[in-house]
Amino acid sequence: MNQEEKLLQYKEKIERAKVELSQLEGEEKSLLRRLKEEHGLESVKEAKKKLDKLKAEGDEFEEKLEAKLAEIEQKYDFD
């Protein structure tokens, strides 16, 4: 394979990479738009913070639920 053929292959790879990059950028914009429309969040960073908060709330709720269940089991002598 000569240099000209190599250069043409590189050019084709670059063109494919450009197309893929463009598609990914469009997908990113679409996902960010959905994040804003559906959840009122402006960025991925904001979404991560919200997710962490929701996880913490879920963990807290689960702990309270387990405590209540243990209380009920003890009170009504469930085994």
Secondary structure, DSSP 8 states (H G I E B T S, - for coil): --HHHHHHHHHHHHHHHHHHHHHHHHHHHHHHHHHHHHH---SHHHHHHHHHHHHHHHHHHHHHHHHHHHHHHHHTT--
